[in-house]
Amino acid sequence: MKFDIIRKSAHLGFLNRSGICGMNSARFVRMTMKKRILILDDEPSTRLLLRHFFSKGYELSIHENGLKGLDWLEKGNNPDLIITDLEMPEMDGFEFINRICSDDRFRGIQILVTSGLEEIEARKRIKYNCSYLQKSDQLVSLKNQVSKMLNEAEA
């Protein structure tokens, strides 16, 4: 992580003189860190594909169900985006979305649902505003949607 390098750097005097330390340090650290994506999917092949697709541009945390994703969030992790399947064991995506969207600690995290379920049927059970892509859509659509959502988050 670039923050650790900066914190341990002998060039902190330069950062102080540049106005980066102090009040501006959190902003500087945020600008130098990769955006974080939490990915939840029970299919190993989908997790592997998403890891391959996004690992170069983003910091990823990948889990096989909503319960493990919720545990990761409750440990103080704060992703910029969550990509979740809906049909998973232990805690499905519907329950995961409802739990995090009703918790003030996690409000404002964007959610992208990727599922094989028809969007109309899935939206009947999702009580919160989430972007939706069917798994049958091409990967280019997924990459474009993630990029769009994360760029809008900065504006």
N, C-alpha and C positions, 0 to 999 in steps of 0.2 A: 504494500500500500504506500502510495506516495507520501502520505501524511507522516508515517514513521520516518521516512528518509528526511523529510523537511525538519521534523522535530529534533532529530539527532544530528542534523547538519551543523557544521561549524559556521555556516553562513547566516545564522539567525540575526546577527547584527544588520546584515543587508536587508533582511525581511522587515526588521523593526524600522530601519530608515526609510523603507519603501512604503510604510504604512500598512503592511500586511498583517503583522502581529497585533494582538489585542482585539479590538472590536471587529476588525476585518478578517481575522484569521479563519473563522468558521466559514466565511464565504470563500476564501482562497482554497481552503481544504476541500470544500464541496466542489469547487470548479475543477480541481485536479483529480478528483476521484472518479472512477467509472460509475455510471448509473447502475443501480442494483435492481435485479429482477428476481423475484421469488417465483419459481415454477413448480406447479403441483400437477402430477399426472401419474396414474398407476401403471401405465404401459412402459416397460423398460425401453422399448424401441423409440417411443415418442420422447422420453427423457433424453436418450442418447442423441437423437436428431436435434432437439432443441439446444442441448449443450453444444453440439458441433456448430449449429447455426448462429448462436449468440455469444459464445465464450470469448471471441476476439474483441468485441465492442462493449461488453457489459460484464459486471460482476454478478455471478449467478449463485443462487442457493436453490437446489433442486430436491424435492421430496415426493414420496409416492402417495401421499394422501393429505387431506385437510388437517387432520389432527397433528401431524408432524409439522405442517406449515404454521399452524396456530402456535405450537410450542416454540418454534423458531422466532416468531413475531413477539411472543410474550417474554422472550429473553432480551428484549430491547433492540432487536434488529428492525430496521426501517427501510424497506425497499421503495424504489420509485414507482415500481409497477409489479403487479401480480398477474401471472398467466396461470389460469386454473382450468382443469378438466371439471366436468360435473359429476361423472359417474366414477367414484373411487370407493375403496373399502374404508372401514373405520369411521371416517367423516367425509361425506361427499362434498362436492363443490357448492351445492345449494346451502347446506348448513354452514360451511366455512364462510361463504359470502355473507350470510345473515349474521353470523357471530362477529366478524370483523367490522362490518358496516354499522352495527349497532353499538360498537365500542368506540368511545371518543378518541382513544389512543391511536386508532388506525384510520380515522376519517381522513379523507384527502388522498389516500393511496388509490391510484387508478387500478382498475381490474379489467383484464381481458379474458373472457371466457372462450376456450376452445373446446368444442364438443362435437360428437357425432350426432347428438340430438338435434332435431329440427328447432330452429331458433324460436319460432312462434310458441311451441310447446314449452321450451326451456324458460322463456321470458315470463310465462304464467307463474312459474315457481320462484323466479328471482325477483325479490322485492325492491332491489336497489338498481341504480343506473350503472350498467357495465357495458363495455363494448363486447361484441360477440362475433366470433368467426367459427364457421363449421369446419371440422377437421378435414373435410373433403376439399376445402378451398386450397388453392396452391400456396406453397410456402412463401412465395413472393408477397402475397397479400398479408400474411402474418408479419413478415419483416417490415413491410410498409406501415402497417397498423401500429406496431411497437414503436417504430421511429417517430411516427406522427404523435402518438400519445406522450412520449417522453419529451419531445421538443415543445409540445404545448404546455407541459408541466413547468417549463422554465419561464414561459412568457408571463 
